[in-house]
């Protein structure tokens, strides 16, 4: 019996494997990757490596075993039909008779186009009859802290989110919730709405950056059309730019405020404050 993590060398998957290594013997962990070289450090520590690709269904044949607990980390190839990619994993998990398939989804309140693939995957998973856990991850601190360069260059936070707030948390927090579900009991057929303990506004974000940098950084709210233009101007494909602008529109409507407390309850600790994540990013 194994704990299997797909997308194990991605941003979230890597956190999950690292945290699993603190809780269970390495030989009980299988990291599913597309590129073995990227997982060499895991292999050296005794983690089993399995090569498979969401776009090659046959690569998942026989990958899972009865009784395995699987974390399906949602794919990031938005242009390749993510629901069909995820179906490959769900079908393989069903055929093997896994004990649990946890899926990293999006908040149930999110109506933006970004959530469509997640809803489609959830439907497939529920219809499959496989014991499931829906990890409906909210927004990540890193969506902002890894993109500070233009903010600091222009002394402006630009978003199409109005006065909306975000209950973001760190990737490590969401990973800890996944690890709790994969290593714990009683999570079958449960849905967790996950988000940070404290919601923040973009005005507060700009104020925190000002405080930390000593510069005057302001929040510049714009329309979704203007934001889409800014993002495409920065080199993003238009469909992705529109999707991200759509998330901002959802933020303005309050759809990324998650107040369940599920994340800190699963991890057994408070979530990482956004101010702390900003401070860490500015050090880098």
C-alpha positions in Angstrom: 0.0 0.0 0.0 1.3 3.4 -1.0 0.5 7.1 -0.8 0.7 8.2 -4.4 1.1 11.9 -5.4 0.6 13.0 -9.0 2.3 16.1 -10.2 4.9 15.4 -7.5 7.5 17.8 -8.8 5.1 20.7 -9.3 4.9 23.7 -6.9 2.2 22.0 -4.6 3.2 18.4 -5.2 6.7 19.0 -4.1 5.5 20.5 -0.8 3.2 17.5 -0.3 6.0 14.9 -0.8 8.4 16.8 1.5 5.8 16.9 4.2 4.9 13.2 3.7 8.5 12.3 4.2 8.3 13.8 7.7 5.3 11.5 8.6 5.7 8.2 6.8 8.6 6.0 5.6 9.9 7.0 2.2 9.1 3.6 0.7 5.4 4.1 1.3 5.4 7.2 -1.0 5.1 7.1 -4.8 5.8 10.3 -6.7 4.2 10.4 -10.1 6.2 12.6 -12.5 6.7 13.2 -16.2 10.4 13.8 -15.8 12.5 11.5 -13.6 15.4 13.9 -13.4 13.3 16.5 -11.6 12.5 13.8 -9.0 16.1 12.6 -8.5 16.3 14.1 -5.0 13.2 12.2 -4.0 14.5 9.0 -5.4 17.8 9.4 -3.5 15.7 9.6 -0.3 13.9 6.3 -1.0 10.7 7.6 -2.6 9.3 5.4 -5.4 9.2 7.2 -8.7 6.6 6.4 -11.3 6.7 8.0 -14.8 3.2 8.9 -16.1 1.6 11.7 -18.1 -2.0 12.9 -17.9 -1.9 13.1 -21.7 -0.9 9.4 -22.1 -3.7 7.3 -20.5 -1.7 4.0 -20.9 1.1 5.4 -18.7 -1.3 5.1 -15.7 -2.1 1.4 -16.4 -1.2 -0.6 -13.3 0.3 2.4 -11.6 -2.1 2.2 -8.6 -2.7 -0.7 -6.3 -5.7 -1.7 -4.2 -5.7 0.2 -0.9 -3.5 3.1 -2.2 -4.4 6.6 -1.1 -3.9 8.9 -4.1 -3.6 12.7 -4.3 -4.6 14.0 -7.8 -3.0 17.4 -8.1 -5.0 19.3 -10.7 -3.1 19.8 -14.0 -1.9 23.2 -15.2 -2.2 22.7 -18.9 -5.3 24.8 -19.3 -5.4 24.3 -23.1 -5.3 20.5 -23.1 -8.6 19.6 -21.6 -7.9 19.2 -17.9 -11.1 17.3 -17.1 -10.1 14.6 -19.6 -6.6 14.5 -18.2 -8.0 14.1 -14.7 -10.4 11.4 -15.9 -7.4 9.3 -16.8 -6.3 9.2 -13.2 -9.8 8.7 -11.8 -10.4 5.7 -14.2 -7.0 4.2 -13.2 -7.8 4.7 -9.5 -11.2 3.0 -9.9 -9.8 0.1 -11.8 -7.2 -0.5 -9.0 -9.7 -0.2 -6.1 -7.8 2.6 -4.3 -8.9 3.4 -0.7 -9.1 7.2 -1.3 -8.6 9.7 -4.1 -8.1 13.2 -2.9 -8.4 16.0 -5.5 -7.1 19.6 -5.3 -10.2 21.5 -6.5 -11.4 25.2 -6.1 -13.7 26.8 -3.6 -17.4 25.9 -4.0 -18.2 29.6 -4.1 -16.0 30.3 -7.1 -18.1 31.0 -10.3 -15.1 32.2 -12.4 -14.2 30.1 -15.5 -11.2 28.8 -13.7 -13.5 26.7 -11.6 -15.2 25.0 -14.6 -12.6 22.2 -15.0 -12.7 21.6 -11.2 -16.4 21.2 -11.2 -16.2 18.8 -14.2 -13.6 16.8 -12.4 -15.6 16.7 -9.2 -18.6 15.3 -11.1 -16.5 12.6 -12.7 -15.0 11.7 -9.3 -18.4 11.5 -7.5 -19.9 9.4 -10.4 -16.9 7.0 -10.3 -17.8 5.6 -6.9 -14.2 5.9 -5.8 -13.9 7.0 -2.1 -13.0 10.7 -2.5 -11.9 13.8 -0.6 -12.4 17.1 -2.2 -9.7 19.6 -1.2 -11.2 22.8 -2.4 -8.1 25.0 -2.2 -8.5 28.7 -2.1 -6.1 31.3 -3.6 -2.4 31.0 -2.8 -0.2 33.7 -1.3 2.3 32.8 -3.9 0.0 34.0 -6.7 1.0 37.4 -5.4 4.4 37.0 -3.6 6.0 35.4 -6.6 5.0 38.3 -8.9 6.2 41.3 -6.9 8.7 42.7 -9.4 6.2 44.7 -11.5 4.4 45.9 -8.3 7.7 47.2 -6.8 8.8 48.6 -10.2 5.6 50.7 -10.6 4.8 51.2 -6.8 1.3 50.0 -7.6 -0.8 46.9 -6.9 -3.1 46.6 -10.0 -6.2 44.3 -9.8 -9.7 44.2 -11.1 -11.0 43.2 -7.7 -12.6 46.4 -6.3 -12.9 46.2 -2.6 -13.1 42.4 -2.6 -11.1 40.3 -0.1 -9.1 37.1 -0.5 -8.6 34.3 2.1 -5.3 33.2 0.7 -2.9 30.8 2.3 0.6 29.5 1.6 1.2 26.4 -0.6 2.7 24.7 2.4 -0.6 25.2 4.3 -2.6 23.5 1.5 0.0 20.8 1.3 -0.2 20.2 5.0 -4.0 19.7 4.7 -3.5 17.2 1.9 -1.0 15.3 4.0 -3.4 15.2 6.9 -6.1 13.7 4.7 -3.6 11.2 3.1 -2.2 10.0 6.4 -5.3 10.3 8.6 -8.6 8.4 8.9 -12.2 9.2 8.3 -11.8 11.5 5.3 -13.7 9.4 2.8 -16.4 11.2 0.8 -15.6 14.5 2.6 -15.5 18.0 1.1 -13.2 20.6 2.6 -13.4 24.3 1.8 -9.9 25.5 2.4 -8.6 29.1 2.8 -6.5 31.3 5.1 -7.7 32.3 8.5 -7.8 36.0 7.7 -9.1 37.6 4.5 -7.3 40.7 3.2 -8.2 43.4 0.6 -5.9 44.8 -2.1 -5.7 48.1 -0.2 -4.4 46.2 2.8 -2.0 44.4 0.5 -0.6 47.7 -0.9 -0.4 49.1 2.7 1.6 46.1 3.9 4.0 46.4 1.0 4.5 50.1 1.7 5.2 49.3 5.4 7.7 46.6 4.5 9.5 48.5 1.8 9.3 52.1 3.0 7.9 53.0 -0.4 4.5 54.5 -1.1 2.7 51.7 -2.9 -0.9 52.2 -3.8 -3.8 50.0 -5.0 -4.9 50.8 -8.5 -8.3 49.1 -9.1 -9.1 48.6 -12.9 -11.7 47.0 -15.0 -11.4 43.3 -16.0 -10.9 44.5 -19.7 -8.0 46.8 -18.6 -6.4 44.0 -16.6 -6.7 41.6 -19.5 -4.9 44.1 -21.7 -2.2 44.6 -19.1 -1.7 40.8 -18.7 -1.6 40.2 -22.5 0.8 43.1 -22.8 3.0 41.3 -20.3 3.1 38.2 -22.6 0.2 36.1 -21.3 -2.0 34.3 -23.8 -5.3 36.1 -24.0 -7.4 33.1 -22.8 -5.3 32.8 -19.6 -5.3 36.6 -19.1 -9.1 36.6 -19.3 -9.3 33.7 -16.9 -7.2 35.5 -14.3 -9.2 38.7 -14.8 -12.3 36.6 -14.2 -10.9 35.5 -10.9 -10.5 39.1 -9.9 -14.2 39.7 -10.8 -15.0 36.8 -8.5 -12.9 38.3 -5.7 -14.8 41.5 -6.0 -18.0 39.5 -5.4 -16.5 37.9 -2.3 -16.2 34.4 -3.9 -12.6 33.8 -2.6 -13.4 34.5 1.0 -13.4 31.1 2.7 -14.5 31.3 6.3 -15.0 27.6 7.2 -11.8 27.2 9.2 -11.3 23.8 7.5 -7.7 24.5 6.6 -6.4 25.3 10.1 -8.5 22.6 11.5 -7.0 19.9 9.2 -3.5 21.1 9.8 -3.9 21.7 13.5 -2.3 25.1 13.3 -3.1 28.7 12.2 -2.5 29.4 8.5 0.5 31.4 7.4 -0.3 35.2 7.6 -0.1 37.0 4.2 2.1 39.6 5.9 4.6 36.9 6.8 4.6 35.6 3.2 5.2 39.1 1.9 8.1 39.7 4.3 9.6 36.3 3.2 9.3 37.2 -0.5 10.9 40.6 -0.1 13.9 39.0 1.6 14.4 36.9 -1.5 
